[in-house]
Amino acid sequence: MSEPSPGVAAAVEGELRLLDPAVRASAELLCRVLHPEYREIDHEGRIWDRDTIIAELTAADAPRPGPLTASRMSGVQFGDELVHLTYDTETKGRLSHRSSLWRPAGDGWVLYFHQATPFTAADPGPGTGR
């Protein structure tokens, strides 16, 4: 297997950072990783923008999902301007397929778009090899 491109490696590092509860609870750290035009479609189909998701994640009474475990992460870099990552997560028994788009900004890569789609272990989806 070949080494990932520098953009894919940076996006994977950023995605794993975003799974860290300490990062998810810090507005300052989230601002460094989320693009100013960030959008998200969560596992319930709700649409979030950058400011709203940061406020939601960092609120004193925000639910804390606990550790998120990522698996099957892979990425593709499209030119110099876009990386697409896909992976699965599990937290407290809830499974999600995830898809993220990363773009370069300043001296690094930032998350531009993210979507989570729930699935069950009985129906992991096509192409999962299960």
Secondary structure, DSSP 8 states (H G I E B T S, - for coil): -----HHHHHHHHHHHHHTSHHHHT-HHHHHHHEEEEEEEE-TTS-EEEHHHHHHHHHSTT-------EEEEEEEEEETTTEEEEEEEEEETTEEEEEEEEEEEETTEEEEEEEEEEEEBTTB--TTS--
